[in-house]
Amino acid sequence: MTKRFFQFNAARGDVRIGGRNFRLPRHPRMRIALGTGLVAGGTLGFLPILGFWMIPLGLLVLSQDLPAVRRWRRQFVVRTERRRGKNAASTVTKTTESNESGD
């Protein structure tokens, strides 16, 4: 199993990006305010300090408390995992075929 670069654990309330863990606020109102602030700041991504990277991060934070955003996140994860599974299966098939033809 490959180690993921990004992981979201709603039960513990943290986000892992790379090798670093970031704890989210425990209170739902604080998480909603943080997520909304990140999305709003991301829309101003053309400014020097703010960036467009803030939009997906804000949506991720909001997905813990808002059901509509949570559905979008789950659909995205399912699609990417299926795509990753198809790519991994095709790579294994190509490797097996090349090994069989070479013998």
Secondary structure as UniProt FT lines:
FT   STRAND          6..9
FT   TURN            10..13
FT   STRAND          14..17
FT   TURN            18..19
FT   STRAND          20..23
FT   HELIX           28..42
FT   TURN            43..46
FT   TURN            52..53
FT   HELIX           54..62
FT   TURN            63..65
FT   HELIX           67..102
//
